[in-house]
Structure formats: structure tokens, C-alpha cells
Amino acid sequence: MSVSEELPLPDDPALAAVARAMIEAGQWGVIVDAQWGFAFATREFRFSMGGSVELAPMPPLGAHYFGPEANEARRGMRTGPREPRYMRPDFVRLGGLMLADTPGGHDELRRRVDPAFSDLVDGLGPAQDDFVALGFRSGGVGLRGTETEVTSTILRVREASGRLAGTALLMKPAIGMALLANLASAGDPEHFARMQTVARAARRPAAVLFADLEGSSPLARRLPTAGYFALGRRLVREADRCVVAAGGIVGRHVGDGVTALFLAETAGSESTAARACIEAARALRAATAQVADREGLAEEEIVLRFGLHWGATIYVGQVLTSGRAEVTALGDEVNEAARIEACATGGRALASKALVERLGDSDAEALGLQLGAIAYTPLGDLPTATEKARRDAPAIAVCDV
């Protein structure tokens, strides 16, 4: 079956109803018919098994769940039980159900399944007719090539008459729902979706935002450690909130600094991405006054520098390890954005000419900018230019936004 092809709902009404419920719930799910022929898989399941960069291949409709064609499809997945050894424990757990559903018993089941499982058939006994559900853990290969586990809940699907229509396999990562809920509640679903768009690293046009707390060292010395930590945490939360609200992707946090990306592909256009970057900077600048008030500080004690730049060929991708998940970017324009930010002392927001001139007339008007009246200054000519800026990016033209 084509990797990009969407799967139709099963023809059987009972199985189709279960498939719709799985889709609406956003679940990993696979459905087999009464003879354990492949009938459906949710897009969420296929996308995860495709390493979150593509839809994983599926066996042809009607192919046995443990048959040769199903094993061949699994070998084409980026993650999951790509090898028969991961499926052998599942075969034993599900074998009683399959045996009960297979006219012809052991001999017919042995004929239908892949030879990798045929030695397990003789040890199977049929499941009880009153079986309703079964839960278990199984293994596979994770995104980083390491072994991982999923949990499965197996549900029998019957028509109103009691006739068996098929079996639904609902799966999820082998992590408790309380922890999953905690992780999900701390983030924004739309932001997570934007992060998924860069799961496969590639060159992407994007606006880049750098922001950093000015005069952080004296402030850190004056405040209690716990107080300075609370201040930093609140600033980071506000920065992330402003970036996410503007449709950006939160980048790395380094010390008191934050980075963000606004991709043309997710914003809809280069103009929209550039506008979102400027809007996020303005929103964060406004939010610092509230942060200062909450921490009992004067507004002038919380000053952020902003550097905004455009990168036409920034290399953007997701970094996923056992301890973190983040999006990072590489390229000359990323380093140049950092140089621009370092020169924006006094709470200025400096944007490069490359960024500003990505704005279309309507987006510039919405920002209150008159493109034809803007005067730019080379970074190296600014009285606040740093040594690194004069060395690495003196000719980059910037203006206040």
C-alpha cells in the first residue's frame, strides 16, 4: 500500500464505527477483520511508525496481521516492531484469539502466518468465547534506534447480533497517563505540531529572534538565588508564551537568553513569518513590565535586548534525546542574529533589512511600519556595536522596530 495513501474506513459498519472513534480520539490504532486480515490503521499510528516524518507503509487490505505481507510492511517502518522477533511475544498473547477465529484450526493458521511464527502455532490453545479485552506490553524500535515499549489494549468488535466483526488493537507509549497528561498540559498542542514539521532536518527560510536579559549579572548578585531563579523562570515562560502565540517555534534557552524561529512554511508566507517575529518581540517587551511588577522590581531593572534577522537557507531540525526535545537551527544568519541582539542595548529591538524587506505592504501596515521611510544603519556603525559585531557582521543593515 502506498506510503502517502490515506486508508479508507472498513466496509463493515461496526468496524467503521470503531475506526471513526479512533480517529476522533487521535489514537494509535489498528483494526483487523474476523479472519485477522488487515482492515484499517489510524493516521496517528502510521505517522508515528514513520518516525514522525512520513506515513509508514501498511500491508494490503485483507493481508493477515501476522502474515508475510504484514512483516514486509513492518520492515519498511522507521520505528516500531520492524523485526519478527518483536512480534513473537504478541503472537503468543494473541494466538488464542486468532486460533478461535480461524476455521481449520492450527493447520490453517500455520498456513496463513509468516514462517517466522509457524513454530509457535502448535503451542496455542483457543481463547474463551466470552473474551472481551486484553492488555499487554510489547517491544519495538524507537526513534533513536533503541528498543522501546508500547502498551496495547485488544477489543473484540461485535455487531448487535453478536457476530464477530473483527478486533481492534489500541496502542500507546508505555508510559502512564498521569505523566503523559502532565507533559501535555505543560505545552501547546499547536506548537508541538509545528515542532513535528521539522522532525526531518532541512534548509528552511525563517525569521530568527534572539532575546537576552541585559545587566543580568548585577541583578543576579543583588537578588537572592531563589528570587533570581523565579525571575528567570517567569521570563522564560513569558518568552515562550509570546513566541507560541505568534505562531513561532521556541528554540534553545541559553542562560537568560531565548531564541525562536518563525518558518515561512508554517506561517504561510515569508511576509507573515517576518511579521510574526516582530510581533513576538513586541509582545515580550510589553510582558517584561508585568514580570517586573510580579517580582517586585522596577521596570527599568528588567530590560531585554532583541535581535531579529532573516535566514533564507537556515538548516532547521528537531533534536530528540532521552532527556530533551527541542528545535535548533544552524547557519550564518543564526550567528548574525546573535550579533544583532548583542548590539541592541537599552532595550532596543533591532531588525535586519533582510527581515524587514520580507514584509508585504499589508503586514508592514499592521505593524505600523512605513517601508519606504525606514532608515537603516550598518551594524558596525552603531555606537553600541560589539567587537564581535564589527568583526563578523559590520555591514548588516538594521533598524529599530
Phi, psi and omega in degrees: 000140182301141180295326184269353185284132175284142182273135176285158174294150178301151178293325181294126183302321181293317179292324178297322179296319178294318179300316178298320179295319178298317181297313182296328180275354180067035187267155161288126180201145175229142178236135173242155180278188185295341178257014180066029172274140182300129183236332184189151170214138181288155177298322179301318179295313183295320181293319178295316179291344175268017178071020180064021175236347179199166174277126182293150177293150178236155176291163177299149176302133181095345178293141182296141183302329178248021182274175181301320182292325177292318177297322178297319178295319180298325179295338178272359179279152176281328179226177177095194184280073187287342181242149180303331182298331178285335183268347182298317175299322178295322180299319180293318182293323184264352187300323180297321177294314180299320181296319179294332183269357187253106173299133183103352172063215187303316184296316181291321179297318179299324181291328186277330188273164177295145179305338179297343182244356188297330181289347182268348188294315185299334181276000183274145171237147183295144178286161178292147182295336184270014180300137179242309186209160180211137177235142180198168176255149175216165187253173178180191181253128181274185184297331182263014178083000179268161179287142181219174182232150171231158173252145182233141172241124185255124182238131175278135182249120182237150173283171180302330180285349183097351179294137178288123177266329181165195182224135178254133178247108179260126185235158177203161174302147182281067179219142184297148181295330179297317179290318177301318180295322179295317179294318182292322183291337181278347184239177180252123183303321180292325177292318176301322179294321177294322177299324180293333180294341180248022176302325174264115183295139180195168175281130184218134173291135184200153169272143183241134177240128170242136175220143181212150180281124181275140179067035184289328183296310177300323180294320179294325179288328183280323184273151170301152182304315180297323180291319179292324177297317179297321178297312180299319179296318181293321179296317180297317179298317179294319179299313180297320180298316181294319179295312182296317181297330180274358179089018180266181176243125180291131178260209184285147171255121180235112182059237178266009183257153177229153174231157179206154179235143178232099187280138176297325184290328178269333179283333180111333178195166177294322179297315180295322179295317179296317178299316181299322179298314180293319179297320179296319179297317180295320180296319180291322177299318179294326183288339182295331178296319178292323178297315179300317181297316180296329182265004179072031181245159175284151182302322183290351177275344179245094183237129179250140170265143180233135172234121183240134185212166177242137176236121181279334184226040178293138178268111187242137178198168180266136174252115183236117178233182179291346183243352182197164173221122181208166175250134180229162182222145178232149178148161181301322183294332177293315178296323179293324177299322178294323178294320178298315181299320182295337180271352187271051182291159179080017178080021180281156171243104182261128179242141180285157176299324179300324179284309185300321183281002168280345183288133169281169185301317184292320179290322177296318179298320180297331179272354182077026180254134174259101189302324182283350184250004183281133174254126182258154177232131175301140184304321182292343180269353179292139176296339179265006183299134178276166178300319180293323179294317178294330181279316190262330187213049185291336186269354180294123182275134183226163174212164177279136176234000000 
